[in-house]
Amino acid sequence: MRFLWSFMILTLRQPGVAARSILLRQWPNEAIWTGLFLAVVLNALFFGVLGLIAPSSSELPIFDMSPDSPGLSMMVSAIRSVVFATMLTFGGRWLGGTGQFMPILALLVWDQLLQLALMGLGIVVLLVLPPLGSMTFLLIGLVLLFVLLNFVNEAHGFASLWRSFAVVLMASIVMFFAMIFIVGLLGPANLGLLENV
């Protein structure tokens, strides 16, 4: 537990160093897929408990798990992570990077676990000091974006965060349309969304 806390602090202070540490470990594929499954399940549990203790939190934009179909929501979350990792891989290689899919997925798994921890902190702030809630989540979003840019930069061997930003932007645009397709395919109601979304 102490190691995870220390590595989390390292990721926030020096995300490039943390990314290199993850990449140098050369994790087995089974460990990466297990980590992704763990991140998805922990997110589902987090939002499930959050919905019970703070029902109003379901209106927050970070709340993306449907309480009516948690299994389907977890599946969509896993697919989203895999598609995003794929887009980061091919987008980065298109811009001259050298990143591979599995190492990038490993970085995204750690990024999701970090996001979960920071969101937990943000929820505490929201419950204790509601006026600071929106500002806290905005700050968390900016920090996570900075971490992701450094992760992509290290994975592809870029010399500039701007190139990483271009890759993340391209991947996000593709993800946006992919999620529209998934919602249309599965039906908004099945994902806990409004029919006119």
Order of alpha helices (4+ residues) and beta strands (2+ residues): alpha-alpha-alpha-alpha-alpha-alpha-alpha
